[in-house]
Amino acid sequence: MKVNVKKGEPGKKNQADKAPGVKIIPLGGLDQIGMNITAIEYEDTIVVIDCGLAFPEEDMLGIDLVIPDVSYLKENAGKVKGLVVTHGHEDHIGAIPYVEKELSMPIYATKLTMGLIDNKLREHNLLNSVKRKVVRHGQTINLGSFRIEFIRSNHSIVDSSGLAIYTPAGILVHTGDFKVDFTPVFGETIDLQRYAELGKKGVLALMADSTNVERPGFTPSEKKVGRTFDILFSENKNSRLIIATFASNVDRVQQIINTADKYGRKVVIEGRSMVNVINTASELGFIQIPDNTLIGLEQMKNYPDEQIVLITTGSQGENMAALSRIAASIHNKISITPGDTVILSSSPIPGNEKAINRIINELEMKGAKVIFQDTHVSGHACQEELKLIYALTKPKYAIPVHGEYRHLKRHAELAMEMGVEKDHVVILNNGSVLELSDQQAKTVGHVTSQGILVDGLGVGDVGNIVLRDRQHLSQNGLIIVVVTLEKHSNLLVAGPDIVSRGFVYVRESENLMEECHDIAEEALNRCLEHKITDWGKIKTSIKDDLGEFLWRRTKRNPMILPIITEV
């Protein structure tokens, strides 16, 4: 569906150069991989693009997820017209239930993407309270001052979209995560013709995926992996095959199922997220499973190993994923046996290498053969594909998105290579407010954009102070000093008792514990002799004296927690 947008309206500002600029406000997804969310604002309209989560970094001890801070959206809730989602990966939809509890935005997405969003809303009991609309590729929706067109795209999950956002200031093009795949496993190839038509109309700014910008050439087609699977199935006819991949990579699962059917193998799906995604994709017609191919986990024992293919989660070494539990021999229904062939069909996400290597070692020690080379292709565009999009859209401004700073910087260089003027290439930070018009692009402010930490059922109740305490505890341990004082008289009734956790093994450090007792007792007595009754001052005195002593003796700095009770 083609949309012609006029820059001026009768009775209003008839000249484009007098119109206010459109604001682009990334609330996540820059200087990082994941947690993608961007607000586009013009006067009384805000449209949100994607709402993803990030997985915790190594120093975020005990944290399950990181979600975007949407304080700015809550402050401007009356302007927010809807959430537009490009595709169904966790880094683009994972935070939706948490944010919907705060904002209750209408959601617009394509069929499979919406099916995966529905699963998340259902888990949080939000399915009936959030307005949702399924959009087809080529369709345009009106949201406030904007019209937004969904453009067919290719990625490692089917039904992905790019976006053309028609604003009074001009057309913004957002590629979403994409690649150019001329032979996709499911559906049609990316709609390059539409990008070219937009280029002829005039694109004010291109916001393009930066994930693979450092890689030259083109990203191979997903069907290349299908040919690799055919070879691996042929070479391992006498082995049970266990294949780990991303749950959301529906095309990859389709190719595994196709190859299993060709070689007469039964397929077992294991891993909660994998089961959920495949069920949803199957129900919506995005994956075709031949009759009598899929069997349940309980039925696996009825078939010899050489007739089984197990598709599972855990290709990134996640602790609780199915493959990790299998490798550690803590899965209650699947055990590795000598002769099994395990295929890791994904590339390591930066930071996950150690966890993946640990699993490979555990599998190899149990007698399995592990294959991880040439079993994956990326879902993101390399340099030549990005150049193609720039050549087609001919944007006036380039705004690299989705990547760490080094990706954004290299993307900026590529944009200039493709003819975008240096002053028209803008590298933003999370929270930057970029005002964009035909005349200029300028940063006009900054909004809160720090990630919110999710720990169990707690959302935002763990902050930097708590994380610092956890890191302190993990590195140096804890000393607890328990003192009991008599009420009113402040006479010492019991203690100080010293409890050590994660600092030293008490049974082998009795002398050190006795010295700690003496130091704490001296500090306490000094306070009582000087008639100090403020518990805060007493605790500080104990902490300071004991901390100084332990540093001299051990060169360690444990957390010291004095506890005072009265009777």
Residue, then its C-alpha position, 0 to 999 in steps of 0.5 A: m500500500k503506497v502512501n503519499v504524505k504532504k509536508g504542509e496542510p492548509g490552515k497550518k504551516n504550509q512550508a516544510d521548513k517551518a514545521p517542527g522537527v521529528k524527535i528520535i529518542p533511543l531508550g535502549g539498543l545503542d552501545q549494547i546488543g539487545m534491549n532495543i526500544t526507540a521512541i519517535e515523537y512529533e508534537d502530540t504523538i509518540v510511537v514506540i518501535d520494539c520493546g526488548l530485553a537484555f540479558p545480564e552481564e557477568d557482574m550483574l549477580g543474581i539478575d535475570l533480565v534487564i528491561p528498558d527504563v520507560s520513565y519518559l514514556k510514562e511522563n508523556a503517556g498521553k502522547v503514546k499512540g502505540l507500540v510497533v514491533t519489527h520481529g519476534h526476538e527476545d531483544h525486541i519483544g521480551a520487555i513488552p509485558y513489563v512495560e505494558k503494565e506501566l503504559s498499556m500501549p496498543i501493539y501492532a505487529t505481523k502474524l507470527t510476531m504477534g503470536l509470540i507476543d501473545n504468549k508473553l502477555r498470557e504468562h503475565n495475565l495481560l492478554n485480555s487487557v492489551k489492545r493488539k492488531v495484526v498487520r500485513h506486510g505492505q499495510t499502513i497504519n495511522l497513529g497520531s501524526f504518523r503513518i507507518e508502513f510494514i515492509r517485508s524483510n528477511h531475518s533469522i526469524v520469519d515474518s520480520s519487518g522493516l518500517a517506513i514512518y511517514t512524519p510531517a518532517g519527512i520519511l524515516v526508514h527503520t530496517g529492524d534486524f535484517k539480512v538480504d536472503f534471496t532464497p529464504v526457507f519460508g516466505e518471500t525475499i526482502d522487499l527491495q523494490r519498496y525500499a527503492e520506491l521510498g528512496k525515490k520519494g525521498v528518505l529523511a533518515l535511515m535507521a539501519d541494523s549495525t550488528n554485522v557492519e564489521r563483516p565484509g561481503f554478504t551474509p549467506s542464505e539460511k538454506k546454506v545451513g540446510r545443505t550442511f545439515d544434509i551432509l551431517f545427517s549423512e555422515n552420522k547415520n548411526s548416531r543419535l543427533i542432538i541439535a541446539t539452536f535458538a528457540s526463535n530460529v523457526d527457519r533453522v528448525q524447519q530445515i532440521i525437520n525437513t532433513a530428519d524426514k528425508y533420513g527417516r528420523k523422528v524429531v523430539i522438541e525439548g526446552r520450554s521456549m523451543v516448544n512454545v515457539i514451535n507450537t505457535a509457529s506451527e499453529l500459525g502456518f509458519i512451520q510445516i511438520p510432516d505427519n508422524t515426524l514429531i514425537g513426544l519425549e516419553q516416546m523417544k525410548n521406543y526408537p533406536d538412537e539412530q532414528i532420533v533427532l533431538i532439537t533443544t535450547g541451550s546453544q549459548g551455554e545458558n545454565m538452565a537451558a535443556l542442553s546445559r542440564i543434559a551435559a551436566s547429567i541433571h536432566n530427568k529424562i535425557s542422558i548423553t551416551p557414548g556415540d551421540t552427536v551434538i550439533l551447536s547451530s549458532s554462533p557464540i554471543p560475545g561473553n558466552e564463550k566460556a559457558i559454551n566451551r564448558i558444555i562442549n567439554e562436558l559433552e565430550m567427556k561423556g563420549a559425545k561428538v560435538i560439531f559447531q563449525d559451519t552449522h550457522v549463518s547470521g540473521h544480520a546484514c553484512q557490509e554489502e547488504l547495508k550498502l545496498i539499502y543505502a543505495l536504494t533509499k538514498p537517505k539525507y541522514a544516517i542514524p546507525v542503530h542496534g549495536e555497540y559503539r564500535h559497530l555504530k562507528r563503523h556503520a557511520e563510516l560506511a554511511m559516509e562511503m555511501g554518500v551521506e554527508k559527514d555532518h548528516v551521520v549521527i551516532l546517538n547514545n541511549g537517552s539522547v533526544l535527536e531533533l531532525s528536520d530537512q534543515q538540520a539534525k541536532t541533539v536537544g536533550h537527554v532522557t532517563s534510559q538506564g536499564i531496570l534490573v529484574d530479579g525474580l518477581g522484583v522489577g527495579d528493586v535491585g539497583n547499583i547499591v545492591l549490585r555493589d553489595r553483591q559484588h562485594l560479598s562475592q569477592n570478599g565474603l561477609i563477617i557478622v558481629v552479633v552483640t546483645l545489650e541490656k535495655h536502658s542500661n546498655l550493659l553488655v549481655a552477650g557477644p560479640d559473636i563472630v560469624s563468617r560466610g565466604f571469608v575464611y573457613v572458621r574451623e581452620s581459622e580459629n585464632l583469627m576469629e578469636e582476634c576478631h572477637d577481641i577487636a570487636e569487644e575493644a571497640l564496643n567497650r570503648c563506646l560504652e565507656h564513653k557513654i555512646t548509646d547511638w547504635g549507628k555510631i557503635k556499629t561504625s566503630i566496630k566496622d572501622d576497627l575490625g575492617e582495619f585489622l582484617w586488612r592488615r592481617t589478610k589483605r582482604n576487605p570483607m563486608i562487615l555487618p554488626i547486629i545489635t539487639e537488646v533485652 
